[in-house]
């Protein structure tokens, strides 16, 4: 992001969000998240079988997040209110960072 800003000036908001999302994908891959999908007012997080996630942290996240649940297929569903993209990405980053083993 610094290099982009250095060369082209301050990037527009959509570009910043794209870079943030790319960083989130890297973080997700590192801890063993297979997919992250936003749909129907929530975010679905599917883990690889060997994910590097602390089970106690995962259970605390689910217990402490109103409306959070697991689907029958084992996908974590976190509610996401309609909010601007930057805030949504920040909330997702916090959740993923909190799951690392």
PEHU-V210863 format. One record per residue. N is the residue number from 0. RES is the residue in three letters. PHI is phi as a letter, one per 40 degrees, with the letter a starting at -180 (none if undefined). OMEGA is omega in whole degrees, -180 to 180 (NA if undefined). Layout:
# PEHU-V210863
{{N:RES:PHI:OMEGA} {N:RES:PHI:OMEGA}}
This chain:
# PEHU-V210863
{{0:UNK:none:179} {1:UNK:c:-180} {2:UNK:c:177} {3:UNK:d:-179} {4:UNK:c:-179} {5:UNK:c:-175} {6:UNK:c:-170} {7:UNK:b:-176} {8:UNK:g:-178} {9:UNK:d:-179} {10:UNK:c:176} {11:UNK:c:-177} {12:UNK:d:179} {13:UNK:d:178} {14:UNK:c:177} {15:UNK:d:179} {16:UNK:c:178} {17:UNK:c:178} {18:UNK:c:178} {19:UNK:c:180} {20:UNK:c:178} {21:UNK:c:177} {22:UNK:c:178} {23:UNK:c:178} {24:UNK:c:178} {25:UNK:c:178} {26:UNK:c:-179} {27:UNK:c:179} {28:UNK:c:-178} {29:UNK:c:-179} {30:UNK:c:175} {31:UNK:g:176} {32:UNK:c:-179} {33:UNK:c:180} {34:UNK:a:171} {35:UNK:b:-179} {36:UNK:b:174} {37:UNK:b:176} {38:UNK:a:174} {39:UNK:f:177} {40:UNK:g:180} {41:UNK:a:177} {42:UNK:b:177} {43:UNK:b:-180} {44:UNK:b:180} {45:UNK:b:-177} {46:UNK:c:169} {47:UNK:c:179} {48:UNK:d:-179} {49:UNK:b:-176} {50:UNK:d:179} {51:UNK:c:-177} {52:UNK:b:177} {53:UNK:c:-177} {54:UNK:d:180} {55:UNK:c:177} {56:UNK:c:179} {57:UNK:c:179} {58:UNK:c:177} {59:UNK:c:178} {60:UNK:c:-179} {61:UNK:c:-179} {62:UNK:c:-176} {63:UNK:c:-179} {64:UNK:b:-179} {65:UNK:d:178} {66:UNK:g:179} {67:UNK:c:-179} {68:UNK:a:172} {69:UNK:b:175} {70:UNK:c:176} {71:UNK:d:179} {72:UNK:c:178} {73:UNK:g:179} {74:UNK:c:177} {75:UNK:c:178} {76:UNK:b:177} {77:UNK:b:178} {78:UNK:c:177} {79:UNK:b:178} {80:UNK:c:175} {81:UNK:c:180} {82:UNK:a:-179} {83:UNK:c:-171} {84:UNK:d:-179} {85:UNK:c:179} {86:UNK:c:179} {87:UNK:c:179} {88:UNK:c:178} {89:UNK:c:179} {90:UNK:c:179} {91:UNK:c:177} {92:UNK:d:179} {93:UNK:d:180} {94:UNK:c:-178} {95:UNK:c:179} {96:UNK:c:-180} {97:UNK:c:-179} {98:UNK:c:-175} {99:UNK:d:179} {100:UNK:c:NA}}
